Structures are given as C-alpha cells and as structure tokens.
Amino acid sequence: MDPFVTCYVTAAAEVEDVQDFHDRHRAGAAALRNADLEQLAGSDPRYVAPWALSAITAIPLDAGEIDAWYEAHFEQ
C-alpha cells in the first residue's frame, strides 16, 4: 500500500472522540506534516517527485480547502 496513504489513514483511524470526517482528516493531514516524508518516499517502490513531497506538506488541515489545494498542486 502507498506509504503516504497508510500514514494518513492510520492517524485518521486512531482519533478518539471523533465528531466527523473533519476530525479524521485533520489527524491524517497532521500526521503527514509531521512525518519524515523522505523516509516514506524511500519506502515507496515508485519514484516520488520532489514536487509531490511539497504538495503533501501543503495538505490543508481544513477539509473544506482540499479542492483548492488539489487544483493548486495537481491541475497545473
């Protein structure tokens, strides 16, 4: 499985006192922001471009901002 997705999903699944999706998203996004992305990239058998790591660090904590983040980083 994708190591970045695994990091996100694991953190999101471990949230206590979940109110909604936003709580889980914040936990997942924070986990990625705090992760050693170079190490995660090294464990991925695919090539991970440096721009992708920059995009990952910019994932918004507010789930309502995901569309704008996606457009800014992936629809260039």
N, CA, C and O atoms as a Maestro MAE file, in Angstrom:
{
 s_m_m2io_version
 :::
 2.0.0
}

f_m_ct {
 s_m_title
 :::
 protein
 m_atom[304] {
  # First column is atom index #
  i_m_mmod_type
  r_m_x_coord
  r_m_y_coord
  r_m_z_coord
  i_m_residue_number
  s_m_chain_name
  s_m_pdb_residue_name
  s_m_pdb_atom_name
  i_m_atomic_number
  :::
  1 25 0.846 -1.186 0.000 1 A "MET " " N  " 7
  2 3 0.000 0.000 0.000 1 A "MET " " CA " 6
  3 2 0.888 1.245 0.000 1 A "MET " " C  " 6
  4 15 2.028 1.210 0.463 1 A "MET " " O  " 8
  5 25 0.369 2.295 -0.504 2 A "ASP " " N  " 7
  6 3 1.065 3.574 -0.566 2 A "ASP " " CA " 6
  7 2 1.442 4.024 0.845 2 A "ASP " " C  " 6
  8 15 0.559 4.121 1.698 2 A "ASP " " O  " 8
  9 25 2.725 4.304 1.125 3 A "PRO " " N  " 7
  10 3 3.131 4.673 2.483 3 A "PRO " " CA " 6
  11 2 2.534 6.002 2.951 3 A "PRO " " C  " 6
  12 15 2.330 6.199 4.148 3 A "PRO " " O  " 8
  13 25 2.258 6.897 2.034 4 A "PHE " " N  " 7
  14 3 1.663 8.181 2.411 4 A "PHE " " CA " 6
  15 2 0.204 7.993 2.819 4 A "PHE " " C  " 6
  16 15 -0.263 8.575 3.798 4 A "PHE " " O  " 8
  17 25 -0.497 7.177 2.058 5 A "VAL " " N  " 7
  18 3 -1.889 6.866 2.382 5 A "VAL " " CA " 6
  19 2 -1.956 6.112 3.707 5 A "VAL " " C  " 6
  20 15 -2.821 6.381 4.540 5 A "VAL " " O  " 8
  21 25 -1.048 5.178 3.892 6 A "THR " " N  " 7
  22 3 -1.017 4.414 5.139 6 A "THR " " CA " 6
  23 2 -0.816 5.335 6.336 6 A "THR " " C  " 6
  24 15 -1.489 5.185 7.356 6 A "THR " " O  " 8
  25 25 0.098 6.280 6.219 7 A "CYS " " N  " 7
  26 3 0.353 7.238 7.299 7 A "CYS " " CA " 6
  27 2 -0.915 8.028 7.616 7 A "CYS " " C  " 6
  28 15 -1.298 8.169 8.778 7 A "CYS " " O  " 8
  29 25 -1.556 8.538 6.575 8 A "TYR " " N  " 7
  30 3 -2.771 9.341 6.734 8 A "TYR " " CA " 6
  31 2 -3.898 8.522 7.357 8 A "TYR " " C  " 6
  32 15 -4.509 8.945 8.338 8 A "TYR " " O  " 8
  33 25 -4.170 7.355 6.787 9 A "VAL " " N  " 7
  34 3 -5.301 6.540 7.226 9 A "VAL " " CA " 6
  35 2 -5.090 6.013 8.650 9 A "VAL " " C  " 6
  36 15 -6.032 5.961 9.440 9 A "VAL " " O  " 8
  37 25 -3.874 5.631 8.969 10 A "THR " " N  " 7
  38 3 -3.588 5.144 10.312 10 A "THR " " CA " 6
  39 2 -3.858 6.222 11.347 10 A "THR " " C  " 6
  40 15 -4.506 5.964 12.362 10 A "THR " " O  " 8
  41 25 -3.366 7.426 11.095 11 A "ALA " " N  " 7
  42 3 -3.604 8.528 12.034 11 A "ALA " " CA " 6
  43 2 -5.088 8.863 12.121 11 A "ALA " " C  " 6
  44 15 -5.608 9.113 13.209 11 A "ALA " " O  " 8
  45 25 -5.761 8.869 10.993 12 A "ALA " " N  " 7
  46 3 -7.193 9.182 10.983 12 A "ALA " " CA " 6
  47 2 -7.992 8.133 11.750 12 A "ALA " " C  " 6
  48 15 -8.972 8.464 12.418 12 A "ALA " " O  " 8
  49 25 -7.585 6.894 11.656 13 A "ALA " " N  " 7
  50 3 -8.312 5.805 12.330 13 A "ALA " " CA " 6
  51 2 -8.104 5.809 13.842 13 A "ALA " " C  " 6
  52 15 -8.929 5.282 14.589 13 A "ALA " " O  " 8
  53 25 -7.005 6.401 14.286 14 A "GLU " " N  " 7
  54 3 -6.676 6.381 15.709 14 A "GLU " " CA " 6
  55 2 -7.252 7.552 16.491 14 A "GLU " " C  " 6
  56 15 -7.045 7.640 17.701 14 A "GLU " " O  " 8
  57 25 -7.968 8.453 15.830 15 A "VAL " " N  " 7
  58 3 -8.531 9.624 16.501 15 A "VAL " " CA " 6
  59 2 -9.587 9.193 17.507 15 A "VAL " " C  " 6
  60 15 -10.468 8.388 17.202 15 A "VAL " " O  " 8
  61 25 -9.485 9.739 18.697 16 A "GLU " " N  " 7
  62 3 -10.511 9.492 19.717 16 A "GLU " " CA " 6
  63 2 -11.493 10.657 19.718 16 A "GLU " " C  " 6
  64 15 -11.153 11.758 19.284 16 A "GLU " " O  " 8
  65 25 -12.671 10.427 20.190 17 A "ASP " " N  " 7
  66 3 -13.705 11.471 20.266 17 A "ASP " " CA " 6
  67 2 -13.971 12.109 18.908 17 A "ASP " " C  " 6
  68 15 -14.014 13.333 18.784 17 A "ASP " " O  " 8
  69 25 -14.146 11.275 17.898 18 A "VAL " " N  " 7
  70 3 -14.391 11.753 16.541 18 A "VAL " " CA " 6
  71 2 -15.780 12.352 16.453 18 A "VAL " " C  " 6
  72 15 -16.764 11.740 16.869 18 A "VAL " " O  " 8
  73 25 -15.848 13.543 15.912 19 A "GLN " " N  " 7
  74 3 -17.131 14.193 15.675 19 A "GLN " " CA " 6
  75 2 -17.585 13.973 14.232 19 A "GLN " " C  " 6
  76 15 -18.766 13.751 13.966 19 A "GLN " " O  " 8
  77 25 -16.631 14.037 13.314 20 A "ASP " " N  " 7
  78 3 -16.977 13.922 11.897 20 A "ASP " " CA " 6
  79 2 -15.728 13.662 11.063 20 A "ASP " " C  " 6
  80 15 -14.635 13.477 11.598 20 A "ASP " " O  " 8
  81 25 -15.906 13.651 9.752 21 A "PHE " " N  " 7
  82 3 -14.797 13.437 8.821 21 A "PHE " " CA " 6
  83 2 -13.689 14.452 9.037 21 A "PHE " " C  " 6
  84 15 -12.511 14.116 8.916 21 A "PHE " " O  " 8
  85 25 -14.044 15.677 9.353 22 A "HIS " " N  " 7
  86 3 -13.051 16.745 9.508 22 A "HIS " " CA " 6
  87 2 -12.043 16.413 10.600 22 A "HIS " " C  " 6
  88 15 -10.857 16.711 10.455 22 A "HIS " " O  " 8
  89 25 -12.497 15.799 11.692 23 A "ASP " " N  " 7
  90 3 -11.572 15.399 12.765 23 A "ASP " " CA " 6
  91 2 -10.571 14.370 12.249 23 A "ASP " " C  " 6
  92 15 -9.373 14.461 12.520 23 A "ASP " " O  " 8
  93 25 -11.067 13.411 11.518 24 A "ARG " " N  " 7
  94 3 -10.172 12.383 10.975 24 A "ARG " " CA " 6
  95 2 -9.212 12.972 9.950 24 A "ARG " " C  " 6
  96 15 -8.030 12.631 9.935 24 A "ARG " " O  " 8
  97 25 -9.719 13.854 9.097 25 A "HIS " " N  " 7
  98 3 -8.854 14.481 8.099 25 A "HIS " " CA " 6
  99 2 -7.747 15.288 8.774 25 A "HIS " " C  " 6
  100 15 -6.584 15.188 8.382 25 A "HIS " " O  " 8
  101 25 -8.091 16.077 9.772 26 A "ARG " " N  " 7
  102 3 -7.075 16.879 10.470 26 A "ARG " " CA " 6
  103 2 -5.972 15.987 11.025 26 A "ARG " " C  " 6
  104 15 -4.791 16.319 10.924 26 A "ARG " " O  " 8
  105 25 -6.353 14.862 11.607 27 A "ALA " " N  " 7
  106 3 -5.360 13.939 12.171 27 A "ALA " " CA " 6
  107 2 -4.474 13.357 11.070 27 A "ALA " " C  " 6
  108 15 -3.256 13.277 11.227 27 A "ALA " " O  " 8
  109 25 -5.078 12.959 9.976 28 A "GLY " " N  " 7
  110 3 -4.305 12.399 8.870 28 A "GLY " " CA " 6
  111 2 -3.364 13.414 8.245 28 A "GLY " " C  " 6
  112 15 -2.200 13.110 7.983 28 A "GLY " " O  " 8
  113 25 -3.864 14.617 8.009 29 A "ALA " " N  " 7
  114 3 -3.040 15.675 7.415 29 A "ALA " " CA " 6
  115 2 -1.910 16.070 8.361 29 A "ALA " " C  " 6
  116 15 -0.782 16.293 7.920 29 A "ALA " " O  " 8
  117 25 -2.201 16.156 9.647 30 A "ALA " " N  " 7
  118 3 -1.164 16.495 10.627 30 A "ALA " " CA " 6
  119 2 -0.099 15.408 10.681 30 A "ALA " " C  " 6
  120 15 1.087 15.709 10.820 30 A "ALA " " O  " 8
  121 25 -0.509 14.156 10.574 31 A "ALA " " N  " 7
  122 3 0.456 13.056 10.587 31 A "ALA " " CA " 6
  123 2 1.401 13.167 9.399 31 A "ALA " " C  " 6
  124 15 2.604 12.946 9.543 31 A "ALA " " O  " 8
  125 25 0.878 13.500 8.243 32 A "LEU " " N  " 7
  126 3 1.740 13.670 7.071 32 A "LEU " " CA " 6
  127 2 2.665 14.864 7.232 32 A "LEU " " C  " 6
  128 15 3.831 14.801 6.841 32 A "LEU " " O  " 8
  129 25 2.164 15.942 7.798 33 A "ARG " " N  " 7
  130 3 3.001 17.126 8.012 33 A "ARG " " CA " 6
  131 2 4.145 16.837 8.970 33 A "ARG " " C  " 6
  132 15 5.225 17.417 8.856 33 A "ARG " " O  " 8
  133 25 3.901 15.937 9.913 34 A "ASN " " N  " 7
  134 3 4.912 15.629 10.916 34 A "ASN " " CA " 6
  135 2 5.776 14.421 10.560 34 A "ASN " " C  " 6
  136 15 6.745 14.123 11.259 34 A "ASN " " O  " 8
  137 25 5.434 13.736 9.493 35 A "ALA " " N  " 7
  138 3 6.168 12.534 9.098 35 A "ALA " " CA " 6
  139 2 7.479 12.901 8.407 35 A "ALA " " C  " 6
  140 15 7.648 14.009 7.898 35 A "ALA " " O  " 8
  141 25 8.378 11.962 8.406 36 A "ASP " " N  " 7
  142 3 9.609 12.089 7.629 36 A "ASP " " CA " 6
  143 2 9.250 11.669 6.205 36 A "ASP " " C  " 6
  144 15 9.282 10.484 5.872 36 A "ASP " " O  " 8
  145 25 8.913 12.639 5.379 37 A "LEU " " N  " 7
  146 3 8.436 12.347 4.033 37 A "LEU " " CA " 6
  147 2 9.514 11.710 3.164 37 A "LEU " " C  " 6
  148 15 9.207 10.905 2.285 37 A "LEU " " O  " 8
  149 25 10.762 12.062 3.402 38 A "GLU " " N  " 7
  150 3 11.855 11.433 2.653 38 A "GLU " " CA " 6
  151 2 11.899 9.939 2.958 38 A "GLU " " C  " 6
  152 15 12.119 9.123 2.062 38 A "GLU " " O  " 8
  153 25 11.692 9.588 4.213 39 A "GLN " " N  " 7
  154 3 11.684 8.180 4.603 39 A "GLN " " CA " 6
  155 2 10.484 7.458 3.976 39 A "GLN " " C  " 6
  156 15 10.619 6.348 3.462 39 A "GLN " " O  " 8
  157 25 9.317 8.095 4.023 40 A "LEU " " N  " 7
  158 3 8.146 7.487 3.385 40 A "LEU " " CA " 6
  159 2 8.381 7.304 1.892 40 A "LEU " " C  " 6
  160 15 8.033 6.266 1.329 40 A "LEU " " O  " 8
  161 25 8.966 8.298 1.254 41 A "ALA " " N  " 7
  162 3 9.246 8.199 -0.177 41 A "ALA " " CA " 6
  163 2 10.229 7.059 -0.449 41 A "ALA " " C  " 6
  164 15 10.119 6.358 -1.455 41 A "ALA " " O  " 8
  165 25 11.188 6.884 0.457 42 A "GLY " " N  " 7
  166 3 12.162 5.813 0.295 42 A "GLY " " CA " 6
  167 2 11.552 4.432 0.424 42 A "GLY " " C  " 6
  168 15 12.101 3.457 -0.090 42 A "GLY " " O  " 8
  169 25 10.417 4.342 1.109 43 A "SER " " N  " 7
  170 3 9.755 3.047 1.266 43 A "SER " " CA " 6
  171 2 8.730 2.779 0.164 43 A "SER " " C  " 6
  172 15 8.110 1.716 0.125 43 A "SER " " O  " 8
  173 25 8.563 3.741 -0.716 44 A "ASP " " N  " 7
  174 3 7.624 3.591 -1.833 44 A "ASP " " CA " 6
  175 2 8.397 3.055 -3.038 44 A "ASP " " C  " 6
  176 15 9.389 3.666 -3.435 44 A "ASP " " O  " 8
  177 25 7.980 1.943 -3.631 45 A "PRO " " N  " 7
  178 3 8.713 1.407 -4.776 45 A "PRO " " CA " 6
  179 2 8.629 2.298 -6.019 45 A "PRO " " C  " 6
  180 15 9.418 2.147 -6.952 45 A "PRO " " O  " 8
  181 25 7.688 3.205 -6.024 46 A "ARG " " N  " 7
  182 3 7.558 4.128 -7.163 46 A "ARG " " CA " 6
  183 2 8.442 5.354 -6.922 46 A "ARG " " C  " 6
  184 15 8.804 5.657 -5.785 46 A "ARG " " O  " 8
  185 25 8.777 6.039 -7.983 47 A "TYR " " N  " 7
  186 3 9.503 7.299 -7.870 47 A "TYR " " CA " 6
  187 2 8.545 8.352 -7.318 47 A "TYR " " C  " 6
  188 15 7.419 8.489 -7.797 47 A "TYR " " O  " 8
  189 25 8.994 9.086 -6.317 48 A "VAL " " N  " 7
  190 3 8.200 10.169 -5.753 48 A "VAL " " CA " 6
  191 2 8.940 11.467 -6.046 48 A "VAL " " C  " 6
  192 15 10.022 11.714 -5.512 48 A "VAL " " O  " 8
  193 25 8.354 12.278 -6.888 49 A "ALA " " N  " 7
  194 3 8.977 13.534 -7.293 49 A "ALA " " CA " 6
  195 2 9.020 14.523 -6.131 49 A "ALA " " C  " 6
  196 15 8.124 14.529 -5.287 49 A "ALA " " O  " 8
  197 25 10.055 15.353 -6.084 50 A "PRO " " N  " 7
  198 3 10.148 16.361 -5.015 50 A "PRO " " CA " 6
  199 2 8.928 17.277 -4.948 50 A "PRO " " C  " 6
  200 15 8.523 17.684 -3.859 50 A "PRO " " O  " 8
  201 25 8.336 17.608 -6.101 51 A "TRP " " N  " 7
  202 3 7.157 18.475 -6.079 51 A "TRP " " CA " 6
  203 2 5.996 17.795 -5.356 51 A "TRP " " C  " 6
  204 15 5.162 18.464 -4.745 51 A "TRP " " O  " 8
  205 25 5.945 16.458 -5.426 52 A "ALA " " N  " 7
  206 3 4.876 15.730 -4.739 52 A "ALA " " CA " 6
  207 2 5.042 15.839 -3.228 52 A "ALA " " C  " 6
  208 15 4.055 15.952 -2.500 52 A "ALA " " O  " 8
  209 25 6.286 15.806 -2.753 53 A "LEU " " N  " 7
  210 3 6.520 15.967 -1.313 53 A "LEU " " CA " 6
  211 2 6.111 17.362 -0.857 53 A "LEU " " C  " 6
  212 15 5.560 17.531 0.231 53 A "LEU " " O  " 8
  213 25 6.381 18.353 -1.688 54 A "SER " " N  " 7
  214 3 5.952 19.724 -1.352 54 A "SER " " CA " 6
  215 2 4.434 19.811 -1.288 54 A "SER " " C  " 6
  216 15 3.883 20.475 -0.410 54 A "SER " " O  " 8
  217 25 3.765 19.147 -2.211 55 A "ALA " " N  " 7
  218 3 2.300 19.155 -2.215 55 A "ALA " " CA " 6
  219 2 1.768 18.479 -0.959 55 A "ALA " " C  " 6
  220 15 0.795 18.947 -0.368 55 A "ALA " " O  " 8
  221 25 2.392 17.392 -0.551 56 A "ILE " " N  " 7
  222 3 1.940 16.671 0.642 56 A "ILE " " CA " 6
  223 2 2.080 17.541 1.884 56 A "ILE " " C  " 6
  224 15 1.196 17.539 2.741 56 A "ILE " " O  " 8
  225 25 3.168 18.278 1.993 57 A "THR " " N  " 7
  226 3 3.351 19.140 3.173 57 A "THR " " CA " 6
  227 2 2.349 20.285 3.198 57 A "THR " " C  " 6
  228 15 2.124 20.894 4.243 57 A "THR " " O  " 8
  229 25 1.750 20.579 2.051 58 A "ALA " " N  " 7
  230 3 0.794 21.679 1.963 58 A "ALA " " CA " 6
  231 2 -0.656 21.236 2.106 58 A "ALA " " C  " 6
  232 15 -1.563 22.060 1.990 58 A "ALA " " O  " 8
  233 25 -0.895 19.941 2.356 59 A "ILE " " N  " 7
  234 3 -2.277 19.479 2.516 59 A "ILE " " CA " 6
  235 2 -2.929 20.292 3.628 59 A "ILE " " C  " 6
  236 15 -2.412 20.337 4.744 59 A "ILE " " O  " 8
  237 25 -4.045 20.926 3.341 60 A "PRO " " N  " 7
  238 3 -4.684 21.772 4.358 60 A "PRO " " CA " 6
  239 2 -5.285 20.939 5.492 60 A "PRO " " C  " 6
  240 15 -5.766 19.825 5.282 60 A "PRO " " O  " 8
  241 25 -5.244 21.504 6.684 61 A "LEU " " N  " 7
  242 3 -5.874 20.845 7.829 61 A "LEU " " CA " 6
  243 2 -7.389 20.960 7.760 61 A "LEU " " C  " 6
  244 15 -8.105 20.129 8.319 61 A "LEU " " O  " 8
  245 25 -7.873 21.980 7.084 62 A "ASP " " N  " 7
  246 3 -9.310 22.184 6.915 62 A "ASP " " CA " 6
  247 2 -9.758 21.424 5.666 62 A "ASP " " C  " 6
  248 15 -9.356 21.762 4.553 62 A "ASP " " O  " 8
  249 25 -10.579 20.411 5.849 63 A "ALA " " N  " 7
  250 3 -11.029 19.583 4.730 63 A "ALA " " CA " 6
  251 2 -11.751 20.405 3.664 63 A "ALA " " C  " 6
  252 15 -11.774 20.019 2.495 63 A "ALA " " O  " 8
  253 25 -12.330 21.516 4.052 64 A "GLY " " N  " 7
  254 3 -13.019 22.366 3.102 64 A "GLY " " CA " 6
  255 2 -12.091 23.043 2.106 64 A "GLY " " C  " 6
  256 15 -12.553 23.618 1.120 64 A "GLY " " O  " 8
  257 25 -10.789 22.981 2.353 65 A "GLU " " N  " 7
  258 3 -9.812 23.613 1.469 65 A "GLU " " CA " 6
  259 2 -9.124 22.605 0.533 65 A "GLU " " C  " 6
  260 15 -8.214 22.969 -0.211 65 A "GLU " " O  " 8
  261 25 -9.558 21.355 0.575 66 A "ILE " " N  " 7
  262 3 -8.903 20.317 -0.223 66 A "ILE " " CA " 6
  263 2 -9.044 20.574 -1.718 66 A "ILE " " C  " 6
  264 15 -8.079 20.387 -2.459 66 A "ILE " " O  " 8
  265 25 -10.208 20.993 -2.178 67 A "ASP " " N  " 7
  266 3 -10.395 21.237 -3.616 67 A "ASP " " CA " 6
  267 2 -9.405 22.281 -4.122 67 A "ASP " " C  " 6
  268 15 -8.778 22.086 -5.163 67 A "ASP " " O  " 8
  269 25 -9.262 23.382 -3.397 68 A "ALA " " N  " 7
  270 3 -8.336 24.437 -3.811 68 A "ALA " " CA " 6
  271 2 -6.895 23.936 -3.774 68 A "ALA " " C  " 6
  272 15 -6.103 24.261 -4.658 68 A "ALA " " O  " 8
  273 25 -6.550 23.147 -2.757 69 A "TRP " " N  " 7
  274 3 -5.209 22.567 -2.658 69 A "TRP " " CA " 6
  275 2 -4.943 21.663 -3.865 69 A "TRP " " C  " 6
  276 15 -3.886 21.749 -4.490 69 A "TRP " " O  " 8
  277 25 -5.898 20.807 -4.184 70 A "TYR " " N  " 7
  278 3 -5.751 19.884 -5.311 70 A "TYR " " CA " 6
  279 2 -5.545 20.658 -6.616 70 A "TYR " " C  " 6
  280 15 -4.652 20.339 -7.401 70 A "TYR " " O  " 8
  281 25 -6.357 21.651 -6.833 71 A "GLU " " N  " 7
  282 3 -6.243 22.451 -8.053 71 A "GLU " " CA " 6
  283 2 -4.871 23.136 -8.141 71 A "GLU " " C  " 6
  284 15 -4.266 23.201 -9.211 71 A "GLU " " O  " 8
  285 25 -4.397 23.642 -7.007 72 A "ALA " " N  " 7
  286 3 -3.127 24.360 -6.992 72 A "ALA " " CA " 6
  287 2 -1.934 23.445 -7.263 72 A "ALA " " C  " 6
  288 15 -0.956 23.867 -7.880 72 A "ALA " " O  " 8
  289 25 -2.011 22.208 -6.809 73 A "HIS " " N  " 7
  290 3 -0.849 21.327 -6.908 73 A "HIS " " CA " 6
  291 2 -0.918 20.276 -8.009 73 A "HIS " " C  " 6
  292 15 0.119 19.764 -8.428 73 A "HIS " " O  " 8
  293 25 -2.099 19.946 -8.480 74 A "PHE " " N  " 7
  294 3 -2.210 18.829 -9.421 74 A "PHE " " CA " 6
  295 2 -2.886 19.182 -10.742 74 A "PHE " " C  " 6
  296 15 -2.858 18.377 -11.674 74 A "PHE " " O  " 8
  297 25 -3.472 20.327 -10.844 75 A "GLU " " N  " 7
  298 3 -4.111 20.721 -12.096 75 A "GLU " " CA " 6
  299 2 -3.371 21.885 -12.728 75 A "GLU " " C  " 6
  300 15 -3.972 22.890 -13.106 75 A "GLU " " O  " 8
  301 25 -2.081 21.736 -12.834 76 A "GLN " " N  " 7
  302 3 -1.239 22.824 -13.350 76 A "GLN " " CA " 6
  303 2 -1.115 22.745 -14.840 76 A "GLN " " C  " 6
  304 15 -0.444 23.579 -15.448 76 A "GLN " " O  " 8
  :::
 }
 m_bond[303] {
  # First column is bond index #
  i_m_from
  i_m_to
  i_m_order
  :::
  1 1 2 1
  2 2 3 1
  3 3 4 2
  4 3 5 1
  5 5 6 1
  6 6 7 1
  7 7 8 2
  8 7 9 1
  9 9 10 1
  10 10 11 1
  11 11 12 2
  12 11 13 1
  13 13 14 1
  14 14 15 1
  15 15 16 2
  16 15 17 1
  17 17 18 1
  18 18 19 1
  19 19 20 2
  20 19 21 1
  21 21 22 1
  22 22 23 1
  23 23 24 2
  24 23 25 1
  25 25 26 1
  26 26 27 1
  27 27 28 2
  28 27 29 1
  29 29 30 1
  30 30 31 1
  31 31 32 2
  32 31 33 1
  33 33 34 1
  34 34 35 1
  35 35 36 2
  36 35 37 1
  37 37 38 1
  38 38 39 1
  39 39 40 2
  40 39 41 1
  41 41 42 1
  42 42 43 1
  43 43 44 2
  44 43 45 1
  45 45 46 1
  46 46 47 1
  47 47 48 2
  48 47 49 1
  49 49 50 1
  50 50 51 1
  51 51 52 2
  52 51 53 1
  53 53 54 1
  54 54 55 1
  55 55 56 2
  56 55 57 1
  57 57 58 1
  58 58 59 1
  59 59 60 2
  60 59 61 1
  61 61 62 1
  62 62 63 1
  63 63 64 2
  64 63 65 1
  65 65 66 1
  66 66 67 1
  67 67 68 2
  68 67 69 1
  69 69 70 1
  70 70 71 1
  71 71 72 2
  72 71 73 1
  73 73 74 1
  74 74 75 1
  75 75 76 2
  76 75 77 1
  77 77 78 1
  78 78 79 1
  79 79 80 2
  80 79 81 1
  81 81 82 1
  82 82 83 1
  83 83 84 2
  84 83 85 1
  85 85 86 1
  86 86 87 1
  87 87 88 2
  88 87 89 1
  89 89 90 1
  90 90 91 1
  91 91 92 2
  92 91 93 1
  93 93 94 1
  94 94 95 1
  95 95 96 2
  96 95 97 1
  97 97 98 1
  98 98 99 1
  99 99 100 2
  100 99 101 1
  101 101 102 1
  102 102 103 1
  103 103 104 2
  104 103 105 1
  105 105 106 1
  106 106 107 1
  107 107 108 2
  108 107 109 1
  109 109 110 1
  110 110 111 1
  111 111 112 2
  112 111 113 1
  113 113 114 1
  114 114 115 1
  115 115 116 2
  116 115 117 1
  117 117 118 1
  118 118 119 1
  119 119 120 2
  120 119 121 1
  121 121 122 1
  122 122 123 1
  123 123 124 2
  124 123 125 1
  125 125 126 1
  126 126 127 1
  127 127 128 2
  128 127 129 1
  129 129 130 1
  130 130 131 1
  131 131 132 2
  132 131 133 1
  133 133 134 1
  134 134 135 1
  135 135 136 2
  136 135 137 1
  137 137 138 1
  138 138 139 1
  139 139 140 2
  140 139 141 1
  141 141 142 1
  142 142 143 1
  143 143 144 2
  144 143 145 1
  145 145 146 1
  146 146 147 1
  147 147 148 2
  148 147 149 1
  149 149 150 1
  150 150 151 1
  151 151 152 2
  152 151 153 1
  153 153 154 1
  154 154 155 1
  155 155 156 2
  156 155 157 1
  157 157 158 1
  158 158 159 1
  159 159 160 2
  160 159 161 1
  161 161 162 1
  162 162 163 1
  163 163 164 2
  164 163 165 1
  165 165 166 1
  166 166 167 1
  167 167 168 2
  168 167 169 1
  169 169 170 1
  170 170 171 1
  171 171 172 2
  172 171 173 1
  173 173 174 1
  174 174 175 1
  175 175 176 2
  176 175 177 1
  177 177 178 1
  178 178 179 1
  179 179 180 2
  180 179 181 1
  181 181 182 1
  182 182 183 1
  183 183 184 2
  184 183 185 1
  185 185 186 1
  186 186 187 1
  187 187 188 2
  188 187 189 1
  189 189 190 1
  190 190 191 1
  191 191 192 2
  192 191 193 1
  193 193 194 1
  194 194 195 1
  195 195 196 2
  196 195 197 1
  197 197 198 1
  198 198 199 1
  199 199 200 2
  200 199 201 1
  201 201 202 1
  202 202 203 1
  203 203 204 2
  204 203 205 1
  205 205 206 1
  206 206 207 1
  207 207 208 2
  208 207 209 1
  209 209 210 1
  210 210 211 1
  211 211 212 2
  212 211 213 1
  213 213 214 1
  214 214 215 1
  215 215 216 2
  216 215 217 1
  217 217 218 1
  218 218 219 1
  219 219 220 2
  220 219 221 1
  221 221 222 1
  222 222 223 1
  223 223 224 2
  224 223 225 1
  225 225 226 1
  226 226 227 1
  227 227 228 2
  228 227 229 1
  229 229 230 1
  230 230 231 1
  231 231 232 2
  232 231 233 1
  233 233 234 1
  234 234 235 1
  235 235 236 2
  236 235 237 1
  237 237 238 1
  238 238 239 1
  239 239 240 2
  240 239 241 1
  241 241 242 1
  242 242 243 1
  243 243 244 2
  244 243 245 1
  245 245 246 1
  246 246 247 1
  247 247 248 2
  248 247 249 1
  249 249 250 1
  250 250 251 1
  251 251 252 2
  252 251 253 1
  253 253 254 1
  254 254 255 1
  255 255 256 2
  256 255 257 1
  257 257 258 1
  258 258 259 1
  259 259 260 2
  260 259 261 1
  261 261 262 1
  262 262 263 1
  263 263 264 2
  264 263 265 1
  265 265 266 1
  266 266 267 1
  267 267 268 2
  268 267 269 1
  269 269 270 1
  270 270 271 1
  271 271 272 2
  272 271 273 1
  273 273 274 1
  274 274 275 1
  275 275 276 2
  276 275 277 1
  277 277 278 1
  278 278 279 1
  279 279 280 2
  280 279 281 1
  281 281 282 1
  282 282 283 1
  283 283 284 2
  284 283 285 1
  285 285 286 1
  286 286 287 1
  287 287 288 2
  288 287 289 1
  289 289 290 1
  290 290 291 1
  291 291 292 2
  292 291 293 1
  293 293 294 1
  294 294 295 1
  295 295 296 2
  296 295 297 1
  297 297 298 1
  298 298 299 1
  299 299 300 2
  300 299 301 1
  301 301 302 1
  302 302 303 1
  303 303 304 2
  :::
 }
}
